Amino acid sequence: MSENIIGTLYLCATPIGNLGDITKRVLDTLAEVDLIAAEDTRNSIHLLTHFGIKTPMTSYHEYNKYDKADVLIDKMKKGENIALITDAGTPAISDPGEVLVAKCHEEGINVTSLPGPAACITALTLSGLSTRRFCFEGFLPHDKKERREILADLEGEFRTIIMYEAPHHLKSTLKELYAALGDRRITLCRELTKKFEDILPTTLEKALQMYEEESPRGEYVIVIEGKDRAHAKKEKSESYATISPAEHVAMYEAQGMDRKEAIKQAAVDRGVPKREIYNAVVADRQKDS
């Protein structure tokens, strides 16, 4: 495909359910490259066969992503063009492809993306929750300590949160999310783009109640509303009601702020004008003198 001495890595998005979502550009590229690196060749062969593509495949997955990346890079250095595909969706999103992309950049190999389906974005647009600002968490880690740390971070996240979960872990994950975040609006998405696509706007509490009576089925995308900024501001303001304005300023001064900045920050925390904090500090100092 390329006249350059060094080949190119093509990130080819494949359907997440409906085969009609594949693009002509992806089909042309898959047919023309020298090699297709697939997450699971046994799964991808069905896609290639359906579209009459006979390009050779090799496996590239979580358990060989470092060593195999070196092999693929060596091939591209010799002029071969390689397409990377995942089982479904866009490569390198919560996917071992990110390792190959990073190594390509280190080695000066051109990488280009052929955009298409992505479960996280599809679910976000269907969720009915805010799309202006969002973050993608993917699958929560299995390590218990790291998992607790991430859940603690998410508790203070104001953006809409998107994550993936397998059906056999969904109940336990919903329980952890409820314990960490409280009751939030969520949208559960499964079978995206397929005939029996299921989009369920609900809450964490209601979802837990529902799955006490029925078993989750299919891979899920969970879209969770971010923390309410007005409510968080009110909580923060109420937490400072237990200390005086002078104590509030002194707290920031102890952290290294000068008087002016400390007064400014205390005013922001308490939702009052700076002059009110300044007057309270002056009055407190005069009382002690």
Secondary structure, DSSP 8 states (H G I E B T S, - for coil): ---SSS-EEEEE-B-SS-GGG--HHHHHHHHHSSEEEES-HHHHHHHHHHTT----EEE--TTTHHHHHHHHHHHHHTT--EEEE-SSB-TTSSSTHHHHHHHHHHTT-EEEEE----HHHHHHHHH-S--SSEEEEES--SSHHHHHHHHHHHHT--SEEEEEE-HHHHHHHHHHHHHHH-S-EEEEEESTTSTT-EEEEEEHHHHHHHHHHS---S-EEEEE----HHHHHHHHHHHGGGS-HHHHHHHHHHTT--HHHHHHHHHHHHTS-HHHHHHHHHHHHHHH-
